[in-house]
Amino acid sequence: MATKDVSVVLTHGAWADGSSLARVITPLEAEGVKVSAAPLSVTSLADDVAALNRSLDRTEGAIVLAGGPPMPVRS
């Protein structure tokens, strides 16, 4: 499967927001990968599940879902 045939949906950890994934999103987009960060509110598990489901519903085609706490990237 080519990268243009798949969309990546990222989720952030509890002590972050979607902007923390910019260092992952930017290089993926540069390679032509369709990528988005699910807008999790971190107010409750139910709210986060609902937000993730909305993100997945808006995403077309095959999906790679990746999540976890973002790790600091040092240059």
C-alpha positions in Angstrom: 0.0 0.0 0.0 1.4 3.4 -1.0 1.5 6.2 1.5 -1.0 8.2 -0.7 -3.5 5.4 0.0 -3.4 5.7 3.7 -4.3 8.3 6.3 -2.6 8.6 9.7 -4.6 9.7 12.7 -2.5 10.6 15.7 -3.6 10.9 19.3 -1.6 12.7 22.1 -1.0 11.8 25.7 -2.7 13.1 28.7 -0.3 16.0 29.4 -0.3 17.4 25.9 -2.5 18.7 23.1 -2.5 18.2 19.3 0.1 20.9 18.8 2.7 18.6 20.5 2.5 16.3 17.5 3.7 19.0 15.0 7.2 17.4 14.9 5.6 14.2 13.7 3.0 15.7 11.4 5.3 17.9 9.4 7.7 15.2 8.2 4.9 12.9 7.4 3.1 15.5 5.3 6.4 16.3 3.6 6.5 12.6 2.4 2.9 13.0 1.1 1.2 11.2 3.9 -2.3 12.4 4.9 -2.1 13.0 8.6 -4.2 14.6 11.3 -4.2 14.8 15.1 -7.5 13.9 16.8 -8.6 16.9 19.0 -8.8 15.2 22.4 -10.1 17.3 25.2 -8.7 15.2 28.0 -11.7 16.0 30.1 -12.9 12.4 30.3 -12.3 9.1 28.7 -15.8 9.2 27.2 -15.2 12.7 25.7 -11.9 11.5 24.2 -13.4 8.4 22.7 -16.2 10.5 21.1 -13.6 13.0 19.7 -11.5 10.2 18.3 -14.5 8.5 16.7 -15.4 11.8 15.0 -11.9 12.1 13.7 -12.0 8.6 12.4 -15.4 9.1 10.8 -14.1 12.1 8.9 -11.1 10.2 7.6 -11.4 8.4 4.3 -9.8 5.2 3.2 -7.4 3.0 5.1 -6.3 4.4 8.5 -3.3 4.0 10.7 -4.1 5.1 14.2 -1.1 5.9 16.4 -1.1 7.2 19.9 0.6 7.6 23.1 2.4 10.2 25.1 4.5 12.5 22.9 8.2 12.3 23.6 10.3 15.5 23.7 12.4 15.8 20.6 15.8 17.5 21.1 17.8 18.8 18.3 
